[in-house]
């Protein structure tokens, strides 16, 4: 198995992980899209 590590500079304006985040939780995809969530398998 192989993997690569990519370093990406932090964005202080990122809405998820920036200095003042505006996204605090994951969305409810079933309610947002109107479609049931399925798993791959």
ZICOR-V188960 format. One record per residue. N is the residue number from 0. RES is the residue in one letter. SS is DSSP state (~ for helix, > for strand, _ for the rest). PSI is psi as a letter, one per 30 degrees, with the letter a starting at -180 (none if undefined). OMEGA is omega in radians with two decimals (* if undefined). Layout:
n->N res->RES ss->SS psi->PSI omega->OMEGA
n->N res->RES ss->SS psi->PSI omega->OMEGA
//
This chain:
n->0 res->X ss->_ psi->k omega->3.10
n->1 res->X ss->_ psi->l omega->3.00
n->2 res->X ss->_ psi->l omega->3.10
n->3 res->X ss->_ psi->k omega->3.08
n->4 res->X ss->_ psi->k omega->-3.13
n->5 res->X ss->_ psi->k omega->3.12
n->6 res->X ss->_ psi->k omega->-3.14
n->7 res->X ss->_ psi->k omega->-3.13
n->8 res->X ss->_ psi->k omega->3.14
n->9 res->X ss->_ psi->k omega->3.11
n->10 res->X ss->_ psi->j omega->-3.11
n->11 res->X ss->_ psi->f omega->3.13
n->12 res->X ss->_ psi->g omega->-3.13
n->13 res->X ss->_ psi->k omega->-3.13
n->14 res->X ss->_ psi->f omega->-3.12
n->15 res->X ss->_ psi->e omega->-3.04
n->16 res->X ss->_ psi->g omega->-3.12
n->17 res->X ss->_ psi->a omega->-3.11
n->18 res->X ss->_ psi->e omega->3.14
n->19 res->X ss->_ psi->i omega->-3.06
n->20 res->X ss->_ psi->k omega->3.08
n->21 res->X ss->_ psi->f omega->3.08
n->22 res->X ss->_ psi->j omega->-3.05
n->23 res->X ss->_ psi->f omega->3.14
n->24 res->X ss->_ psi->l omega->3.10
n->25 res->X ss->_ psi->l omega->3.12
n->26 res->X ss->_ psi->l omega->3.06
n->27 res->X ss->_ psi->j omega->-3.03
n->28 res->X ss->~ psi->e omega->3.14
n->29 res->X ss->~ psi->e omega->3.12
n->30 res->X ss->~ psi->e omega->-3.08
n->31 res->X ss->~ psi->e omega->-3.06
n->32 res->X ss->~ psi->f omega->-3.08
n->33 res->X ss->_ psi->g omega->-3.14
n->34 res->X ss->_ psi->k omega->3.13
n->35 res->X ss->_ psi->k omega->3.09
n->36 res->X ss->_ psi->k omega->3.11
n->37 res->X ss->_ psi->l omega->3.10
n->38 res->X ss->_ psi->k omega->3.08
n->39 res->X ss->_ psi->k omega->3.14
n->40 res->X ss->_ psi->none omega->*
//
